């Protein structure tokens, strides 16, 4: 689930797993639409994003 939050600096989102754990979060955006746009981008590329193992 994506959650959108508002802070004094602007809007940011975080992605939570089914267990409620935070998986990742965004930077802070001045416009809410920018936060929504990045959520849409993550939704588009995540299913096909490759894994690069740098270990």
C-alpha positions as CSV (number, residue, x, y, z in Angstrom):
1,X,0.0,0.0,0.0
2,X,1.2,3.5,-0.8
3,X,0.6,6.2,1.8
4,X,0.8,9.9,1.0
5,X,1.9,12.2,3.9
6,X,2.2,15.9,4.3
7,X,4.9,17.6,6.2
8,X,5.9,21.2,6.7
9,X,8.2,20.9,3.7
10,X,5.7,19.2,1.3
11,X,4.4,15.8,0.4
12,X,6.1,12.4,0.4
13,X,5.0,8.8,0.1
14,X,5.9,5.5,1.5
15,X,5.3,2.0,0.4
16,X,4.2,-0.5,3.1
17,X,4.1,-4.3,2.9
18,X,1.2,-6.4,3.9
19,X,2.7,-6.8,7.3
20,X,2.8,-3.0,7.8
21,X,6.5,-2.8,7.4
22,X,7.8,0.2,5.5
23,X,9.5,-1.0,2.3
24,X,10.7,2.3,0.9
25,X,9.8,6.0,0.8
26,X,10.2,9.0,-1.4
27,X,11.9,12.3,-1.2
28,X,9.7,15.4,-0.3
29,X,7.9,17.1,-3.1
30,X,6.5,20.6,-3.0
31,X,3.4,19.6,-4.9
32,X,1.1,16.7,-4.1
33,X,0.7,15.9,-7.8
34,X,4.5,15.3,-8.0
35,X,4.2,12.7,-5.3
36,X,1.3,11.0,-7.1
37,X,3.2,11.1,-10.3
38,X,6.2,9.2,-8.8
39,X,3.8,6.6,-7.3
40,X,2.4,6.0,-10.8
41,X,6.0,5.7,-12.2
42,X,7.0,3.2,-9.5
43,X,3.8,1.1,-10.2
44,X,4.8,1.0,-13.9
45,X,8.4,0.0,-13.6
46,X,8.5,-2.1,-10.4
47,X,7.0,-5.3,-12.0
48,X,9.8,-5.3,-14.6
49,X,12.6,-3.8,-12.7
50,X,15.8,-5.9,-12.8
51,X,17.7,-6.9,-9.7
52,X,21.4,-5.9,-9.7
53,X,23.4,-7.8,-7.0
54,X,26.3,-5.6,-5.9
55,X,27.2,-7.8,-2.9
